[in-house]
Amino acid sequence: MKENKGRNVYFYHSLGKLFYAVAAADKVVRDQEFEQLKSCVVKYWLDLDDVEDVFNSDAAYLIEIVFDGILAFDLDSEEMYQAFLDFYREQNHFFTPDVKSLILKTAREIASSFAGVNKSELMLIARLQIELHKK
C-alpha cells in the first residue's frame, strides 16, 4: 500500500489503544490476543506507509508498544476506545476505506484468537463498524 496521507506516530498510538480495547472488552487480555495483534501488525500494518518513529523503526510497531504499555498499567478499555474515537474524529483524513477495512480485520482477528468472539468483543466491534461507516 505504502501511501502516507500525512499519517504520523499518533495514528499508530490510537490503533494500539483501539486494539487493546478490543482485547480487553471482556475484562481479560489473553496472551493469544497479544500474539495475534503482533501477527496482524506484520501482515497488515508494516506495509501501510513509510512513517517511522523516533528510533527510525516502522511506526506500525507502536501499535504493539502502546497496547503492551496500556496492558502493563491496566488502563480502562472503554477509555482507550473513546481515545481512539476522539483521534478518529479529529483526524478522519487518515482513515481511508482500505485503512478502515484493515482496522476491522485486525479487530476481528484479535477477538477471535481466544475461544472465538465473545459477546463483549462482538458488541465493541459492532460499535466500531458503525462508527467507521458514518459519513
N, C-alpha and C positions, 0 to 999 in steps of 0.2 A: 504494500500500500504506500508506504513512505511519503505521505503528504504531511504537511505541518499544520496548516490552518491556524498558525500562531499559538499552538499549544505550548504549555510551559510545565514546570515541575508541579505546580499546584493542581493541574489537571490530574496527574498521576496520584497526588496525595488524596484527592477527592475519590478516586476509584478505590484506593486502599480502604478508605472509610466505608464506602458503599459495600465492598465485598466482605468486609468484617461484619457489617450489619446483616448481610445475608447469612453468613456462617453462624452468627450469634442470635439469630431470630428466635431460636428455641432455647436461648439462655445457656447453651453449651457449644463451645467451639472445639471440634474434634481434630485430631492430627490429620485425618484423611481430608478434611476440608482445606486445611492449610496446604497440604501436599497437592491437592487439586488446583488450588489457586496458583501455586508455583508452576504447575504444568500449563495452565492457561496463559500465564504471563509469557512463557516461552512460545506456546503455539500461536497466540493471537496478538499480544501487545508489543513484543520486541520489534516487529516489522511495521508498526503503525506509522512511525515518524522518526526523525533524526534528533529529537530533543535529548539532551544529556544533562545529568545532574552536575553538582559542583566537583565531583571526582572524575568527570569525563566518562562516566558509565551511562549506559542507556537508561533514561529516566523511567522507563517502564518497570525497572526493578524497585522503584519507590513504592509501587503498589504493595509488594511483599513487605517492604520495610515498615511502611505505615501500618499495614494490617498487623504485623507482629508487635509493633510498639503499642498499638491500641490494646491488643490482647494482653500484653505484659502489665498494662495499667488498668485492665479490666474496666474499660470505659463503657458507657451505656450504648447499646446497639441502636436504639431509636435516635439518640442524639447524633450518632455517626451518620445514620440515614438522612436525617434532617440537614446535617452539614453538607452532605453530597448534594441534596436538592437545592440548597442555597447556592452552591457553586454552579450547579447546572443551570439554574435560572439566571444567574448573573453572567455566565459565560456560555450561553446557549450556542454560540457560533462554533465552539469546539466540537460539538456533538452532531456530526454528520449522520445520515442514515446508516452508513457502514459501522460507525462507532457505536451507535445505539444498538445495532444488531450484535456486535461483539460484547457489549455490556450485558445484554440479556443472555447470550450464550454462556458467558462466564458465570453469571449468577446462577443459572440453571445447573451448570456442571458442578459448582461448589455445593449447591443444595442437595444434589443427588449423589454426592460422593460417599455419604454415610447412610446406609439403610434407606435410600430413596428420599424423596422430597416430603417433608412433614408439613402439617397444616400451617404452622407459623411461617415457615420458609415460603410456602406457596402463596400465602397472603401477602408477604412482603414483595415477592416477585410480581404478583398481580398489580400491586400498587405502583411498583416501579414501571411496569409496562404501560400502565395508564398514563403516568407522568411523562414518559419518554415519547408517547404518541400525541400529546397535546400540542397544539399549534402555538 
